[in-house]
Amino acid sequence: MERRTSNRVTGVVVAAIVVGMVGMSFAAIPLYRAFCQATGYGGTPKIGLAAAPGGNGQTIRVRFDANIDPGLPWTFRPDQRDMTVTLGEDHLAAYSAHNNVNRPMTGVALYNVTPEKIGKYFHKTACFCFNQQVLEPGQDMSFPLSFWIDPEIARDPNTANVHDIVLSYTFYEKLDDAAKSGALAKAGPHVGPAATTN
């Protein structure tokens, strides 16, 4: 009788450990993403509704990069190659996509900034990432985004020498594809609406 009770307790403990480990594996990516977002670790831009503090006259150049996962038959490009922006002010930019096939296709975008050390100073206030975007056959769509860069970037000894930032977006057909590539863990979440059809 004691042996059965002991086996039952051992079985319950092992089952609880297995369930806990499975639960933690599903939570790992969102927890890592939240950590990166809060700290700017890994070049993840900080996300939030904080208002831009206002310009201080200093500028920095932002270059825009666009990529497509090989499984998604779209054309994707930034509407502007680069822009010189004033630190502390709100700025608008946009990307455009075109569906190259004769059936509707869904895509999901992720983004990141480089160099990684400036992630905590790059604030997105609205973007099109993490939302499924559906393009009909041959359809064009514009994806606006807004951002501001904290003036503290110029006062931090680790980032004061940074004069160029690259904002990079990659479209995937599914988030699973992004997870397999490792890009999902470093990406910031969606913070606002943003797609307009042409």
Contacts in CASP RR format, 6 or more apart in sequence:
PFRMAT RR
TARGET T0000
AUTHOR 0000-0000-0000
METHOD contacts of the structure
MODEL  1
MERRTSNRVTGVVVAAIVVGMVGMSFAAIPLYRAFCQATGYGGTPKIGLA
AAPGGNGQTIRVRFDANIDPGLPWTFRPDQRDMTVTLGEDHLAAYSAHNN
VNRPMTGVALYNVTPEKIGKYFHKTACFCFNQQVLEPGQDMSFPLSFWID
PEIARDPNTANVHDIVLSYTFYEKLDDAAKSGALAKAGPHVGPAATTN
29 179 0 8 1.000
29 184 0 8 1.000
29 185 0 8 1.000
32 185 0 8 1.000
33 44 0 8 1.000
33 184 0 8 1.000
33 185 0 8 1.000
33 186 0 8 1.000
33 187 0 8 1.000
33 188 0 8 1.000
33 189 0 8 1.000
35 41 0 8 1.000
36 42 0 8 1.000
36 43 0 8 1.000
36 44 0 8 1.000
36 185 0 8 1.000
36 186 0 8 1.000
36 188 0 8 1.000
37 44 0 8 1.000
37 45 0 8 1.000
37 46 0 8 1.000
37 47 0 8 1.000
37 188 0 8 1.000
37 189 0 8 1.000
38 46 0 8 1.000
39 120 0 8 1.000
40 46 0 8 1.000
40 119 0 8 1.000
40 120 0 8 1.000
41 116 0 8 1.000
42 112 0 8 1.000
42 116 0 8 1.000
42 119 0 8 1.000
42 186 0 8 1.000
43 112 0 8 1.000
43 113 0 8 1.000
43 114 0 8 1.000
43 115 0 8 1.000
43 116 0 8 1.000
43 117 0 8 1.000
43 118 0 8 1.000
43 119 0 8 1.000
43 122 0 8 1.000
43 186 0 8 1.000
44 112 0 8 1.000
44 113 0 8 1.000
44 119 0 8 1.000
44 186 0 8 1.000
44 187 0 8 1.000
44 188 0 8 1.000
45 111 0 8 1.000
45 112 0 8 1.000
45 113 0 8 1.000
45 119 0 8 1.000
45 122 0 8 1.000
45 123 0 8 1.000
45 124 0 8 1.000
45 147 0 8 1.000
45 188 0 8 1.000
46 119 0 8 1.000
46 120 0 8 1.000
46 121 0 8 1.000
46 122 0 8 1.000
46 123 0 8 1.000
46 124 0 8 1.000
47 123 0 8 1.000
47 124 0 8 1.000
47 188 0 8 1.000
47 189 0 8 1.000
47 191 0 8 1.000
48 123 0 8 1.000
48 124 0 8 1.000
48 125 0 8 1.000
48 191 0 8 1.000
49 125 0 8 1.000
49 191 0 8 1.000
50 123 0 8 1.000
52 88 0 8 1.000
52 89 0 8 1.000
52 90 0 8 1.000
52 123 0 8 1.000
52 125 0 8 1.000
52 148 0 8 1.000
53 88 0 8 1.000
53 150 0 8 1.000
53 151 0 8 1.000
54 88 0 8 1.000
54 89 0 8 1.000
55 86 0 8 1.000
55 87 0 8 1.000
55 88 0 8 1.000
55 89 0 8 1.000
55 151 0 8 1.000
56 86 0 8 1.000
56 87 0 8 1.000
56 88 0 8 1.000
56 151 0 8 1.000
56 154 0 8 1.000
57 86 0 8 1.000
57 87 0 8 1.000
58 86 0 8 1.000
58 87 0 8 1.000
58 151 0 8 1.000
58 154 0 8 1.000
59 84 0 8 1.000
59 85 0 8 1.000
59 86 0 8 1.000
59 87 0 8 1.000
60 84 0 8 1.000
60 85 0 8 1.000
60 87 0 8 1.000
60 149 0 8 1.000
60 153 0 8 1.000
60 154 0 8 1.000
60 162 0 8 1.000
60 163 0 8 1.000
60 164 0 8 1.000
60 165 0 8 1.000
61 82 0 8 1.000
61 83 0 8 1.000
61 84 0 8 1.000
61 85 0 8 1.000
61 163 0 8 1.000
61 164 0 8 1.000
61 165 0 8 1.000
62 82 0 8 1.000
62 83 0 8 1.000
62 84 0 8 1.000
62 85 0 8 1.000
62 91 0 8 1.000
62 93 0 8 1.000
62 149 0 8 1.000
62 164 0 8 1.000
62 165 0 8 1.000
62 166 0 8 1.000
62 167 0 8 1.000
63 81 0 8 1.000
63 82 0 8 1.000
63 164 0 8 1.000
63 165 0 8 1.000
63 166 0 8 1.000
63 167 0 8 1.000
64 78 0 8 1.000
64 80 0 8 1.000
64 81 0 8 1.000
64 82 0 8 1.000
64 83 0 8 1.000
64 93 0 8 1.000
64 95 0 8 1.000
64 166 0 8 1.000
64 167 0 8 1.000
64 168 0 8 1.000
65 78 0 8 1.000
65 166 0 8 1.000
65 167 0 8 1.000
65 168 0 8 1.000
65 169 0 8 1.000
66 76 0 8 1.000
66 77 0 8 1.000
66 78 0 8 1.000
66 95 0 8 1.000
66 168 0 8 1.000
66 169 0 8 1.000
66 170 0 8 1.000
67 76 0 8 1.000
67 168 0 8 1.000
67 169 0 8 1.000
67 170 0 8 1.000
67 171 0 8 1.000
68 74 0 8 1.000
68 75 0 8 1.000
68 76 0 8 1.000
68 170 0 8 1.000
68 171 0 8 1.000
69 170 0 8 1.000
69 171 0 8 1.000
69 172 0 8 1.000
69 173 0 8 1.000
69 177 0 8 1.000
69 178 0 8 1.000
69 181 0 8 1.000
71 173 0 8 1.000
71 177 0 8 1.000
72 105 0 8 1.000
72 107 0 8 1.000
72 171 0 8 1.000
72 172 0 8 1.000
72 173 0 8 1.000
73 99 0 8 1.000
73 100 0 8 1.000
73 101 0 8 1.000
73 105 0 8 1.000
74 97 0 8 1.000
74 98 0 8 1.000
74 99 0 8 1.000
74 100 0 8 1.000
74 105 0 8 1.000
74 107 0 8 1.000
74 135 0 8 1.000
74 171 0 8 1.000
75 97 0 8 1.000
75 98 0 8 1.000
75 100 0 8 1.000
76 95 0 8 1.000
76 96 0 8 1.000
76 97 0 8 1.000
76 98 0 8 1.000
76 169 0 8 1.000
76 171 0 8 1.000
77 95 0 8 1.000
77 96 0 8 1.000
78 93 0 8 1.000
78 94 0 8 1.000
78 95 0 8 1.000
78 96 0 8 1.000
79 93 0 8 1.000
79 94 0 8 1.000
79 95 0 8 1.000
79 96 0 8 1.000
79 142 0 8 1.000
80 93 0 8 1.000
80 94 0 8 1.000
83 91 0 8 1.000
83 93 0 8 1.000
85 91 0 8 1.000
85 149 0 8 1.000
87 149 0 8 1.000
87 150 0 8 1.000
87 151 0 8 1.000
87 153 0 8 1.000
87 154 0 8 1.000
88 148 0 8 1.000
88 149 0 8 1.000
88 150 0 8 1.000
88 151 0 8 1.000
89 148 0 8 1.000
90 125 0 8 1.000
90 146 0 8 1.000
90 147 0 8 1.000
90 148 0 8 1.000
91 146 0 8 1.000
91 147 0 8 1.000
91 148 0 8 1.000
92 144 0 8 1.000
92 145 0 8 1.000
92 146 0 8 1.000
93 144 0 8 1.000
93 145 0 8 1.000
93 146 0 8 1.000
93 147 0 8 1.000
93 167 0 8 1.000
94 142 0 8 1.000
94 143 0 8 1.000
94 144 0 8 1.000
94 145 0 8 1.000
95 128 0 8 1.000
95 142 0 8 1.000
95 143 0 8 1.000
95 145 0 8 1.000
95 169 0 8 1.000
96 140 0 8 1.000
96 141 0 8 1.000
96 142 0 8 1.000
96 143 0 8 1.000
96 198 0 8 1.000
97 133 0 8 1.000
97 135 0 8 1.000
97 140 0 8 1.000
97 141 0 8 1.000
97 143 0 8 1.000
97 171 0 8 1.000
98 135 0 8 1.000
98 138 0 8 1.000
98 139 0 8 1.000
98 140 0 8 1.000
98 141 0 8 1.000
99 105 0 8 1.000
99 135 0 8 1.000
99 136 0 8 1.000
99 137 0 8 1.000
99 138 0 8 1.000
99 139 0 8 1.000
100 138 0 8 1.000
101 137 0 8 1.000
101 138 0 8 1.000
102 137 0 8 1.000
102 138 0 8 1.000
103 137 0 8 1.000
104 134 0 8 1.000
104 135 0 8 1.000
104 136 0 8 1.000
104 137 0 8 1.000
105 134 0 8 1.000
105 135 0 8 1.000
105 173 0 8 1.000
106 132 0 8 1.000
106 133 0 8 1.000
106 134 0 8 1.000
106 135 0 8 1.000
106 173 0 8 1.000
106 174 0 8 1.000
107 132 0 8 1.000
107 133 0 8 1.000
107 134 0 8 1.000
107 135 0 8 1.000
107 171 0 8 1.000
107 172 0 8 1.000
107 173 0 8 1.000
107 174 0 8 1.000
108 129 0 8 1.000
108 130 0 8 1.000
108 131 0 8 1.000
108 132 0 8 1.000
108 133 0 8 1.000
108 171 0 8 1.000
108 172 0 8 1.000
108 173 0 8 1.000
108 174 0 8 1.000
108 175 0 8 1.000
108 178 0 8 1.000
109 128 0 8 1.000
109 129 0 8 1.000
109 130 0 8 1.000
109 133 0 8 1.000
109 143 0 8 1.000
109 169 0 8 1.000
109 170 0 8 1.000
109 171 0 8 1.000
109 172 0 8 1.000
110 129 0 8 1.000
110 130 0 8 1.000
110 169 0 8 1.000
110 170 0 8 1.000
110 172 0 8 1.000
110 178 0 8 1.000
110 183 0 8 1.000
110 184 0 8 1.000
110 187 0 8 1.000
110 188 0 8 1.000
111 124 0 8 1.000
111 127 0 8 1.000
111 129 0 8 1.000
111 167 0 8 1.000
111 168 0 8 1.000
111 169 0 8 1.000
111 170 0 8 1.000
111 187 0 8 1.000
111 188 0 8 1.000
112 168 0 8 1.000
112 183 0 8 1.000
112 186 0 8 1.000
112 187 0 8 1.000
112 188 0 8 1.000
113 119 0 8 1.000
113 122 0 8 1.000
113 165 0 8 1.000
113 166 0 8 1.000
113 167 0 8 1.000
113 168 0 8 1.000
114 165 0 8 1.000
114 166 0 8 1.000
114 168 0 8 1.000
115 162 0 8 1.000
115 165 0 8 1.000
117 158 0 8 1.000
117 159 0 8 1.000
117 162 0 8 1.000
118 149 0 8 1.000
118 153 0 8 1.000
118 159 0 8 1.000
118 162 0 8 1.000
118 165 0 8 1.000
120 150 0 8 1.000
121 149 0 8 1.000
121 150 0 8 1.000
121 152 0 8 1.000
121 153 0 8 1.000
121 156 0 8 1.000
121 159 0 8 1.000
122 147 0 8 1.000
122 149 0 8 1.000
122 150 0 8 1.000
122 165 0 8 1.000
122 167 0 8 1.000
123 147 0 8 1.000
123 148 0 8 1.000
123 149 0 8 1.000
123 150 0 8 1.000
124 145 0 8 1.000
124 146 0 8 1.000
124 147 0 8 1.000
124 188 0 8 1.000
124 191 0 8 1.000
125 146 0 8 1.000
125 147 0 8 1.000
125 148 0 8 1.000
125 191 0 8 1.000
125 192 0 8 1.000
126 144 0 8 1.000
126 145 0 8 1.000
126 146 0 8 1.000
126 191 0 8 1.000
126 192 0 8 1.000
126 193 0 8 1.000
126 194 0 8 1.000
127 143 0 8 1.000
127 145 0 8 1.000
127 146 0 8 1.000
127 147 0 8 1.000
127 190 0 8 1.000
127 191 0 8 1.000
127 192 0 8 1.000
127 194 0 8 1.000
128 143 0 8 1.000
128 144 0 8 1.000
128 145 0 8 1.000
128 190 0 8 1.000
128 194 0 8 1.000
128 195 0 8 1.000
129 169 0 8 1.000
129 187 0 8 1.000
129 188 0 8 1.000
129 189 0 8 1.000
129 190 0 8 1.000
130 175 0 8 1.000
130 187 0 8 1.000
130 188 0 8 1.000
130 189 0 8 1.000
130 190 0 8 1.000
131 190 0 8 1.000
131 194 0 8 1.000
131 195 0 8 1.000
133 141 0 8 1.000
133 143 0 8 1.000
133 171 0 8 1.000
133 195 0 8 1.000
135 141 0 8 1.000
139 197 0 8 1.000
140 197 0 8 1.000
140 198 0 8 1.000
141 195 0 8 1.000
141 196 0 8 1.000
141 197 0 8 1.000
141 198 0 8 1.000
142 195 0 8 1.000
142 196 0 8 1.000
142 197 0 8 1.000
142 198 0 8 1.000
143 194 0 8 1.000
143 195 0 8 1.000
143 196 0 8 1.000
144 194 0 8 1.000
144 196 0 8 1.000
145 194 0 8 1.000
147 167 0 8 1.000
149 165 0 8 1.000
153 159 0 8 1.000
153 160 0 8 1.000
153 162 0 8 1.000
154 160 0 8 1.000
170 178 0 8 1.000
170 183 0 8 1.000
172 178 0 8 1.000
172 181 0 8 1.000
172 183 0 8 1.000
175 184 0 8 1.000
178 184 0 8 1.000
178 187 0 8 1.000
179 185 0 8 1.000
END
